[in-house]
Amino acid sequence: MSNPLRALEAEGQAVWLDYVHRRILENGELKRLIEEDGLTGLTSNPAIFEKAIGDGDAYDAQLLALARRRDAPEAAYERIAISDIQAAADAFRATYDRLGGKDGFVSLEVSPALANDTQGTVAESRRLWRAVDRPNLMIKVPGTAAGVPAIRQLVGEGINVNVTLLFGVAAYLDVAEAHMAGLEQLQAAGGDISRVHGVASFFVSRIDTRIDAAIDARLAGGASGQEAERLRRLRGRIAIANARRAYQRYLELAQSARWKRLAGAGASPQRLLWASTGVKDPAYRDTLYAEELIGPDTVDTLPPATIDAFRDHGRVAATLNAGVAEAEHDLAEAQGLGLDLDGVTDALVVDGVKLFAEAFDKLLAAVAAKTRHMAGAA
């Protein structure tokens, strides 16, 4: 039986793992995912590391060493994260080399506390880039107002950037502009722009979670007749429509004279990456977002459960460019019904920064608790 995950490559889409744990780095599981499922990258974030460190004893030996060093929790976490990211980058290095540096990337996020601090983001990104010291690293920078100039600066210094927490199309266009401006800055300084790569991570399921809740509230509040029918039809459709619109903007940028000049000098595109692709609503097919957003020059970063589901029963077709007119109709319907997609995407950026900051605080608390426990055990 053919593996649907492997079939995505023929459609021009890369699959990355949205998960990291020392266990899969050491027991061969990540190697198996690369070899059998064709995974070409990996993403991490504070929430992922918090769950990993709190799960089992895989980190206990390093935590004991860190306890003896009396490292502060943030420094201890950073040492753990750098170790895992280096190991993951090494696991993907053969992929990176085979693809001529076009893929095989592993992402590490700057502290969420810096989401609204441009210079702090730049400084931490530089430091993490040097500490990990792998060409197939991407530094995750949030696509906030403060993140945009940081993206331009980092790309201009030759640092690979994964722009995270993108929800709205306007915000995506801002970071696409920053990426191109950074490449132009690097080129003007005599740098090799062919060595710089980036992705723009567009979050998907959280939009439907928020929009669907608004729809359900309207229906519960007494919407009836044609209005109720229109609302019901939009459940589970707005996030996909929003992503399809973003992809059309990507295609337009790819045809611009500005981008063609950069591509002619060797630049690779800033691919759109679909993040938050795990399905939250049990009423939807568990591979819904993975199946509806398949297209060239894109990345889908999937959590382990979605990878398992897609391997088992994923349907592969060129869906991203299909139904564009219908997607625009859905977005116009949502606006006409007062569902306020722009307001939702703006709020989701704020909420996303807050959630990542809370996850980072939980992560540091987990590291502190485990190091205290290891120190006491020692």
Stockholm file with secondary structure:
# STOCKHOLM 1.0

chainA/1-378         MSNPLRALEAEGQAVWLDYVHRRILENGELKRLIEEDGLTGLTSNPAIFEKAIGDGDAYDAQLLALARRRDAPEAAYERIAISDIQAAADAFRATYDRLGGKDGFVSLEVSPALANDTQGTVAESRRLWRAVDRPNLMIKVPGTAAGVPAIRQLVGEGINVNVTLLFGVAAYLDVAEAHMAGLEQLQAAGGDISRVHGVASFFVSRIDTRIDAAIDARLAGGASGQEAERLRRLRGRIAIANARRAYQRYLELAQSARWKRLAGAGASPQRLLWASTGVKDPAYRDTLYAEELIGPDTVDTLPPATIDAFRDHGRVAATLNAGVAEAEHDLAEAQGLGLDLDGVTDALVVDGVKLFAEAFDKLLAAVAAKTRHMAGAA
#=GR chainA/1-378 SS CCCHHHHGGGGTEEEEEECCCHHHHHSSHHHHHHHHHCCCEEECCHHHHHHHHHSTTTTHHHHHHHHHHTCCHHHHHHHHHHHHHHHHHHHTHHHHHHTTTSSCEEEEECCGGGTTCHHHHHHHHHHHHHHHCCTTEEEEEECSTTHHHHHHHHHHTTCCEEEEEECSHHHHHHHHHHHHHHHHHHHHTTCCGGGCCEEEEEECHHHHHHHHHHHHHHHHTTCCHHHHHHHHHHTTTHHHHHHHHHHHHHHHHHTSHHHHHHHHTTCCCCEEEEECCSCCCTTSCTTHHHHHTCCTTEEEEECHHHHHHHHHHCCCCCCTTTTHHHHHHHHHHHHHTTCCHHHHHHHHHHHHHHHHHHHHHHHHHHHHHHHHHHHHHC
#=GC SS_cons         CCCHHHHGGGGTEEEEEECCCHHHHHSSHHHHHHHHHCCCEEECCHHHHHHHHHSTTTTHHHHHHHHHHTCCHHHHHHHHHHHHHHHHHHHTHHHHHHTTTSSCEEEEECCGGGTTCHHHHHHHHHHHHHHHCCTTEEEEEECSTTHHHHHHHHHHTTCCEEEEEECSHHHHHHHHHHHHHHHHHHHHTTCCGGGCCEEEEEECHHHHHHHHHHHHHHHHTTCCHHHHHHHHHHTTTHHHHHHHHHHHHHHHHHTSHHHHHHHHTTCCCCEEEEECCSCCCTTSCTTHHHHHTCCTTEEEEECHHHHHHHHHHCCCCCCTTTTHHHHHHHHHHHHHTTCCHHHHHHHHHHHHHHHHHHHHHHHHHHHHHHHHHHHHHC
//
